[in-house]
Amino acid sequence: MESRGFRNGIDSMNAGINAGILRHRPVFESPTTSQDPNSGAEIKLWPPDGGVSLTLPADWQYLGTREFPLREKLYEQTNARAIVRYSVAALTILPAITRVLHDGKTWDVSGVMPDTFHSQIVIEVSEVK
């Protein structure tokens, strides 16, 4: 019996992602900017009013929580990562994404990183409460 080389849902022999771990459906969003007709101020339009919205199958991993003081108040930051399949289309759109909606929460995007094998894209996110 041969060893397939699976580790954490990643098939290292074929450089692909096991479909079984892509069971979450986060919504990746990016706003468009527009001008307020009354005041002339620049405003952000999020989907469905404007902007770009993309739903992809992903592996969602919670990374941990930390607390930090800021302006005499204690805040809590939760970090997570979404792992999606690599595609040129996703790699074109995902770097412009600034927030992710998942599990009823809104997450801010910290970074978008493709791996060297072109099998996955890792999106680092955080939520501050």
DOVEXKOL-457498 format. One record per atom (N, C-alpha, C): residue number from 1; atom name; x, y, z. Coordinates in nm, 4 decimals, decimal comma. Layout:
REM DOVEXKOL-457498
  pos  site         X         Y         Z
  NUM    CA         X         Y         Z
...
This chain:
REM DOVEXKOL-457498
  pos  site         X         Y         Z
    1     N    0,0844   -0,1181    0,0000
    1    CA    0,0000    0,0000    0,0000
    1     C    0,0887    0,1241    0,0000
    2     N    0,0657    0,2137   -0,0946
    2    CA    0,1510    0,3310   -0,1042
    2     C    0,0968    0,4460   -0,0207
    3     N    0,1852    0,5288    0,0265
    3    CA    0,1473    0,6471    0,1033
    3     C    0,1174    0,7601    0,0051
    4     N    0,0021    0,8227    0,0206
    4    CA   -0,0392    0,9267   -0,0729
    4     C    0,0231    1,0622   -0,0432
    5     N    0,0699    1,0846    0,0770
    5    CA    0,1326    1,2126    0,1075
    5     C    0,0345    1,3215    0,1459
    6     N   -0,0799    1,2837    0,2085
    6    CA   -0,1758    1,3840    0,2533
    6     C   -0,1312    1,4407    0,3869
    7     N   -0,1378    1,5728    0,3997
    7    CA   -0,1065    1,6384    0,5260
    7     C   -0,1965    1,7604    0,5371
    8     N   -0,2809    1,7620    0,6405
    8    CA   -0,3737    1,8734    0,6639
    8     C   -0,4644    1,8987    0,5432
    9     N   -0,5068    1,7942    0,4756
    9    CA   -0,5959    1,8094    0,3621
    9     C   -0,5273    1,8470    0,2324
   10     N   -0,3941    1,8609    0,2335
   10    CA   -0,3201    1,8983    0,1138
   10     C   -0,2540    1,7732    0,0570
   11     N   -0,2755    1,7468   -0,0697
   11    CA   -0,2149    1,6337   -0,1387
   11     C   -0,0807    1,6790   -0,1948
   12     N    0,0277    1,6443   -0,1250
   12    CA    0,1594    1,6927   -0,1660
   12     C    0,2093    1,6266   -0,2940
   13     N    0,1525    1,5117   -0,3324
   13    CA    0,1977    1,4448   -0,4534
   13     C    0,1365    1,5094   -0,5779
   14     N    0,0106    1,5543   -0,5679
   14    CA   -0,0560    1,6161   -0,6816
   14     C   -0,0707    1,7668   -0,6644
   15     N   -0,0217    1,8204   -0,5526
   15    CA   -0,0297    1,9642   -0,5218
   15     C   -0,1725    2,0161   -0,5332
   16     N   -0,2679    1,9424   -0,4763
   16    CA   -0,4073    1,9838   -0,4777
   16     C   -0,4649    1,9842   -0,3377
   17     N   -0,5877    2,0339   -0,3231
   17    CA   -0,6557    2,0370   -0,1939
   17     C   -0,7636    1,9305   -0,1950
   18     N   -0,7697    1,8518   -0,0895
   18    CA   -0,8740    1,7526   -0,0716
   18     C   -1,0085    1,8245   -0,0625
   19     N   -1,1030    1,7884   -0,1469
   19    CA   -1,2320    1,8583   -0,1522
   19     C   -1,3087    1,8494   -0,0210
   20     N   -1,2829    1,7493    0,0611
   20    CA   -1,3542    1,7321    0,1875
   20     C   -1,3298    1,8424    0,2880
   21     N   -1,2168    1,9122    0,2793
   21    CA   -1,1901    2,0188    0,3766
   21     C   -1,2495    2,1526    0,3343
   22     N   -1,2970    2,1638    0,2120
   22    CA   -1,3542    2,2902    0,1616
   22     C   -1,5040    2,2950    0,1892
   23     N   -1,5412    2,2860    0,3165
   23    CA   -1,6831    2,2757    0,3524
   23     C   -1,7459    2,4076    0,3970
   24     N   -1,6699    2,5147    0,3995
   24    CA   -1,7223    2,6456    0,4375
   24     C   -1,7432    2,7303    0,3121
   25     N   -1,8344    2,8278    0,3204
   25    CA   -1,8639    2,9147    0,2066
   25     C   -1,8567    3,0619    0,2476
   26     N   -1,7369    3,1123    0,2779
   26    CA   -1,7269    3,2551    0,3120
   26     C   -1,7516    3,3422    0,1894
   27     N   -1,7974    3,4635    0,2150
   27    CA   -1,8229    3,5605    0,1090
   27     C   -1,7120    3,6656    0,1169
   28     N   -1,6355    3,6798    0,0105
   28    CA   -1,5263    3,7761    0,0025
   28     C   -1,5802    3,9021   -0,0657
   29     N   -1,5597    4,0188   -0,0025
   29    CA   -1,6174    4,1427   -0,0543
   29     C   -1,5142    4,2542   -0,0656
   30     N   -1,5361    4,3385   -0,1637
   30    CA   -1,4545    4,4570   -0,1838
   30     C   -1,5482    4,5714   -0,2226
   31     N   -1,5294    4,6898   -0,1652
   31    CA   -1,6202    4,8003   -0,1963
   31     C   -1,5799    4,8743   -0,3230
   32     N   -1,6734    4,9509   -0,3742
   32    CA   -1,6418    5,0490   -0,4779
   32     C   -1,6626    5,1871   -0,4141
   33     N   -1,5963    5,2856   -0,4674
   33    CA   -1,6139    5,4204   -0,4145
   33     C   -1,7029    5,5005   -0,5079
   34     N   -1,7818    5,5860   -0,4471
   34    CA   -1,8728    5,6712   -0,5215
   34     C   -1,8744    5,8077   -0,4528
   35     N   -1,9397    5,9000   -0,5126
   35    CA   -1,9477    6,0345   -0,4561
   35     C   -2,0908    6,0625   -0,4129
   36     N   -2,1059    6,1106   -0,2916
   36    CA   -2,2367    6,1468   -0,2395
   36     C   -2,2890    6,2651   -0,3210
   37     N   -2,4107    6,2538   -0,3786
   37    CA   -2,4624    6,3628   -0,4626
   37     C   -2,4909    6,4911   -0,3853
   38     N   -2,5176    6,4805   -0,2548
   38    CA   -2,5500    6,5994   -0,1756
   38     C   -2,4256    6,6710   -0,1234
   39     N   -2,3365    6,5950   -0,0605
   39    CA   -2,2205    6,6578    0,0039
   39     C   -2,0943    6,6526   -0,0813
   40     N   -2,0901    6,5627   -0,1783
   40    CA   -1,9709    6,5480   -0,2608
   40     C   -1,8633    6,4633   -0,1959
   41     N   -1,8919    6,4122   -0,0760
   41    CA   -1,7947    6,3286   -0,0051
   41     C   -1,7852    6,1911   -0,0710
   42     N   -1,6671    6,1321   -0,0605
   42    CA   -1,6465    5,9982   -0,1144
   42     C   -1,7054    5,8957   -0,0178
   43     N   -1,7849    5,8024   -0,0702
   43    CA   -1,8462    5,6988    0,0132
   43     C   -1,8124    5,5609   -0,0427
   44     N   -1,8087    5,4611    0,0475
   44    CA   -1,7847    5,3226    0,0076
   44     C   -1,9183    5,2528   -0,0106
   45     N   -1,9323    5,1823   -0,1210
   45    CA   -2,0524    5,1037   -0,1468
   45     C   -2,0166    4,9563   -0,1406
   46     N   -2,0778    4,8839   -0,0474
   46    CA   -2,0563    4,7401   -0,0327
   46     C   -2,1688    4,6657   -0,1031
   47     N   -2,1445    4,5410   -0,1451
   47    CA   -2,2530    4,4632   -0,2058
   47     C   -2,3711    4,4552   -0,1101
   48     N   -2,4922    4,4618   -0,1579
   48    CA   -2,5403    4,4566   -0,2954
   48     C   -2,5525    4,5934   -0,3619
   49     N   -2,5222    4,7034   -0,2916
   49    CA   -2,5352    4,8376   -0,3498
   49     C   -2,4253    4,8687   -0,4505
   50     N   -2,3125    4,8041   -0,4398
   50    CA   -2,1981    4,8254   -0,5275
   50     C   -2,0870    4,7331   -0,4816
   51     N   -1,9746    4,7394   -0,5430
   51    CA   -1,8630    4,6565   -0,5009
   51     C   -1,8648    4,5185   -0,5636
   52     N   -1,7701    4,4373   -0,5207
   52    CA   -1,7527    4,3024   -0,5743
   52     C   -1,7757    4,2016   -0,4629
   53     N   -1,8492    4,0956   -0,4925
   53    CA   -1,8757    3,9895   -0,3964
   53     C   -1,8440    3,8554   -0,4616
   54     N   -1,7749    3,7677   -0,3884
   54    CA   -1,7331    3,6385   -0,4411
   54     C   -1,7464    3,5340   -0,3321
   55     N   -1,8197    3,4253   -0,3578
   55    CA   -1,8330    3,3152   -0,2635
   55     C   -1,7524    3,1980   -0,3161
   56     N   -1,6603    3,1475   -0,2323
   56    CA   -1,5746    3,0361   -0,2721
   56     C   -1,5765    2,9273   -0,1656
   57     N   -1,5671    2,8002   -0,2056
   57    CA   -1,5488    2,6938   -0,1061
   57     C   -1,4130    2,7119   -0,0392
   58     N   -1,4107    2,7000    0,0938
   58    CA   -1,2862    2,7253    0,1661
   58     C   -1,2752    2,6370    0,2893
   59     N   -1,1526    2,6189    0,3330
   59    CA   -1,1248    2,5605    0,4632
   59     C   -1,1072    2,6782    0,5582
   60     N   -1,1845    2,6827    0,6672
   60    CA   -1,1796    2,7939    0,7622
   60     C   -1,1114    2,7445    0,8890
   61     N   -1,0053    2,8122    0,9307
   61    CA   -0,9291    2,7718    1,0490
   61     C   -0,9184    2,8899    1,1450
   62     N   -0,9677    2,8696    1,2682
   62    CA   -0,9505    2,9720    1,3717
   62     C   -0,8103    2,9584    1,4283
   63     N   -0,7386    3,0707    1,4401
   63    CA   -0,5996    3,0677    1,4828
   63     C   -0,5790    3,1096    1,6278
   64     N   -0,6710    3,1820    1,6839
   64    CA   -0,6560    3,2228    1,8231
   64     C   -0,7091    3,3617    1,8493
   65     N   -0,7068    3,3981    1,9774
   65    CA   -0,7602    3,5260    2,0221
   65     C   -0,6587    3,5923    2,1136
   66     N   -0,6524    3,7238    2,1077
   66    CA   -0,5677    3,7979    2,2010
   66     C   -0,6412    3,9242    2,2429
   67     N   -0,6042    3,9752    2,3599
   67    CA   -0,6619    4,0995    2,4093
   67     C   -0,5531    4,2058    2,4116
   68     N   -0,5924    4,3309    2,3832
   68    CA   -0,4962    4,4401    2,3877
   68     C   -0,5670    4,5692    2,4272
   69     N   -0,4977    4,6537    2,5048
   69    CA   -0,5576    4,7820    2,5431
   69     C   -0,5345    4,8865    2,4340
   70     N   -0,6357    4,9683    2,4121
   70    CA   -0,6244    5,0781    2,3166
   70     C   -0,7174    5,1894    2,3623
   71     N   -0,6598    5,3064    2,3862
   71    CA   -0,7372    5,4236    2,4305
   71     C   -0,8232    5,3928    2,5534
   72     N   -0,7599    5,3359    2,6524
   72    CA   -0,8223    5,3063    2,7817
   72     C   -0,9392    5,2079    2,7717
   73     N   -0,9388    5,1250    2,6705
   73    CA   -1,0423    5,0220    2,6551
   73     C   -0,9733    4,8919    2,6155
   74     N   -1,0273    4,7794    2,6598
   74    CA   -0,9694    4,6492    2,6290
   74     C   -1,0415    4,5894    2,5077
   75     N   -0,9673    4,5599    2,4026
   75    CA   -1,0231    4,5026    2,2803
   75     C   -0,9802    4,3571    2,2672
   76     N   -1,0589    4,2804    2,1954
   76    CA   -1,0287    4,1404    2,1692
   76     C   -1,0168    4,1192    2,0194
   77     N   -0,9082    4,0573    1,9762
   77    CA   -0,8865    4,0300    1,8344
   77     C   -0,8830    3,8791    1,8124
   78     N   -0,9639    3,8323    1,7192
   78    CA   -0,9662    3,6918    1,6824
   78     C   -0,9081    3,6789    1,5422
   79     N   -0,8155    3,5876    1,5249
   79    CA   -0,7519    3,5667    1,3947
   79     C   -0,7957    3,4329    1,3363
   80     N   -0,8085    3,4310    1,2045
   80    CA   -0,8463    3,3086    1,1339
   80     C   -0,7821    3,3114    0,9962
   81     N   -0,7962    3,1996    0,9261
   81    CA   -0,7480    3,1946    0,7883
   81     C   -0,8456    3,1117    0,7063
   82     N   -0,8635    3,1570    0,5824
   82    CA   -0,9434    3,0834    0,4847
   82     C   -0,8459    3,0331    0,3782
   83     N   -0,8594    2,9058    0,3434
   83    CA   -0,7761    2,8465    0,2390
   83     C   -0,8671    2,8062    0,1246
   84     N   -0,8412    2,8595    0,0060
   84    CA   -0,9209    2,8290   -0,1130
   84     C   -0,8306    2,7677   -0,2195
   85     N   -0,8932    2,7019   -0,3161
   85    CA   -0,8174    2,6458   -0,4281
   85     C   -0,7552    2,7565   -0,5121
   86     N   -0,6375    2,7309   -0,5602
   86    CA   -0,5684    2,8266   -0,6465
   86     C   -0,6345    2,8309   -0,7828
   87     N   -0,6585    2,9492   -0,8321
   87    CA   -0,6988    2,9707   -0,9709
   87     C   -0,6540    3,1105   -1,0091
   88     N   -0,6287    3,1309   -1,1354
   88    CA   -0,5848    3,2617   -1,1816
   88     C   -0,6945    3,3648   -1,1576
   89     N   -0,8200    3,3247   -1,1781
   89    CA   -0,9317    3,4169   -1,1561
   89     C   -0,9389    3,4586   -1,0095
   90     N   -0,9278    3,3619   -0,9170
   90    CA   -0,9326    3,3943   -0,7745
   90     C   -0,8139    3,4808   -0,7347
   91     N   -0,6968    3,4515   -0,7884
   91    CA   -0,5779    3,5292   -0,7553
   91     C   -0,5869    3,6717   -0,8097
   92     N   -0,6625    3,6915   -0,9162
   92    CA   -0,6828    3,8248   -0,9719
   92     C   -0,7767    3,9073   -0,8835
   93     N   -0,8808    3,8440   -0,8312
   93    CA   -0,9832    3,9146   -0,7543
   93     C   -0,9478    3,9271   -0,6063
   94     N   -0,8939    3,8217   -0,5452
   94    CA   -0,8755    3,8184   -0,4006
   94     C   -0,7831    3,9265   -0,3430
   95     N   -0,6756    3,9699   -0,4083
   95    CA   -0,5947    4,0763   -0,3474
   95     C   -0,6693    4,2077   -0,3257
   96     N   -0,7774    4,2309   -0,3988
   96    CA   -0,8557    4,3537   -0,3813
   96     C   -0,9610    4,3402   -0,2712
   97     N   -0,9787    4,2205   -0,2182
   97    CA   -1,0800    4,1947   -0,1166
   97     C   -1,0377    4,2583    0,0161
   98     N   -1,1307    4,3278    0,0820
   98    CA   -1,0967    4,3921    0,2085
   98     C   -1,1745    4,3383    0,3272
   99     N   -1,2804    4,2590    0,3033
   99    CA   -1,3509    4,1980    0,4154
   99     C   -1,4102    4,0641    0,3737
  100     N   -1,4358    3,9817    0,4755
  100    CA   -1,4914    3,8481    0,4540
  100     C   -1,6095    3,8322    0,5488
  101     N   -1,7203    3,7817    0,4964
  101    CA   -1,8370    3,7503    0,5788
  101     C   -1,8414    3,5988    0,5962
  102     N   -1,8384    3,5562    0,7237
  102    CA   -1,8417    3,4126    0,7513
  102     C   -1,9044    3,3889    0,8878
  103     N   -1,9969    3,2971    0,8930
  103    CA   -2,0578    3,2538    1,0187
  103     C   -2,1221    3,3700    1,0944
  104     N   -2,1823    3,4640    1,0205
  104    CA   -2,2498    3,5772    1,0822
  104     C   -2,1581    3,6864    1,1318
  105     N   -2,0287    3,6795    1,0999
  105    CA   -1,9320    3,7790    1,1449
  105     C   -1,8656    3,8451    1,0247
  106     N   -1,8182    3,9679    1,0460
  106    CA   -1,7439    4,0403    0,9431
  106     C   -1,5974    4,0422    0,9833
  107     N   -1,5110    3,9947    0,8932
  107    CA   -1,3674    3,9835    0,9187
  107     C   -1,2925    4,0790    0,8262
  108     N   -1,1874    4,1436    0,8788
  108    CA   -1,0999    4,2291    0,7983
  108     C   -0,9860    4,1451    0,7420
  109     N   -0,9528    4,1662    0,6172
  109    CA   -0,8462    4,0891    0,5523
  109     C   -0,7105    4,1486    0,5891
  110     N   -0,6192    4,0618    0,6374
  110    CA   -0,4830    4,1034    0,6719
  110     C   -0,3863    4,0792    0,5572
  111     N   -0,4101    3,9729    0,4806
  111    CA   -0,3202    3,9410    0,3708
  111     C   -0,3727    3,8278    0,2851
  112     N   -0,3294    3,8259    0,1596
  112    CA   -0,3649    3,7210    0,0637
  112     C   -0,2347    3,6650    0,0092
  113     N   -0,2135    3,5333    0,0291
  113    CA   -0,0857    3,4731   -0,0094
  113     C   -0,1063    3,3435   -0,0878
  114     N   -0,0640    3,3367   -0,2139
  114    CA   -0,0662    3,2093   -0,2870
  114     C    0,0540    3,1256   -0,2436
  115     N    0,0389    2,9932   -0,2495
  115    CA    0,1533    2,9094   -0,2157
  115     C    0,2414    2,8885   -0,3386
  116     N    0,3597    2,8332   -0,3176
  116    CA    0,4557    2,8179   -0,4269
  116     C    0,4189    2,7068   -0,5237
  117     N    0,3336    2,6133   -0,4827
  117    CA    0,2940    2,5019   -0,5703
  117     C    0,1715    2,5357   -0,6547
  118     N    0,1151    2,6561   -0,6371
  118    CA   -0,0062    2,6981   -0,7087
  118     C   -0,1212    2,6005   -0,6852
  119     N   -0,1372    2,5579   -0,5596
  119    CA   -0,2483    2,4702   -0,5259
  119     C   -0,3495    2,5382   -0,4350
  120     N   -0,3077    2,6416   -0,3626
  120    CA   -0,3992    2,7074   -0,2695
  120     C   -0,3649    2,8548   -0,2526
  121     N   -0,4649    2,9294   -0,2049
  121    CA   -0,4466    3,0696   -0,1705
  121     C   -0,4908    3,0839   -0,0252
  122     N   -0,4073    3,1424    0,0579
  122    CA   -0,4367    3,1601    0,1999
  122     C   -0,4751    3,3055    0,2229
  123     N   -0,5912    3,3258    0,2849
  123    CA   -0,6395    3,4601    0,3171
  123     C   -0,6402    3,4729    0,4688
  124     N   -0,5546    3,5586    0,5228
  124    CA   -0,5476    3,5825    0,6676
  124     C   -0,6481    3,6912    0,7031
  125     N   -0,7301    3,6672    0,8070
  125    CA   -0,8333    3,7625    0,8470
  125     C   -0,8299    3,7827    0,9974
  126     N   -0,8875    3,8948    1,0428
  126    CA   -0,8991    3,9211    1,1860
  126     C   -1,0300    3,9947    1,2134
  127     N   -1,0795    3,9744    1,3341
  127    CA   -1,2020    4,0409    1,3799
  127     C   -1,1689    4,1076    1,5116
  128     N   -1,1943    4,2375    1,5216
  128    CA   -1,1678    4,3108    1,6446
  128     C   -1,3012    4,3480    1,7071
  129     N   -1,3157    4,3144    1,8370
  129    CA   -1,4392    4,3472    1,9098
  129     C   -1,4075    4,4470    2,0182
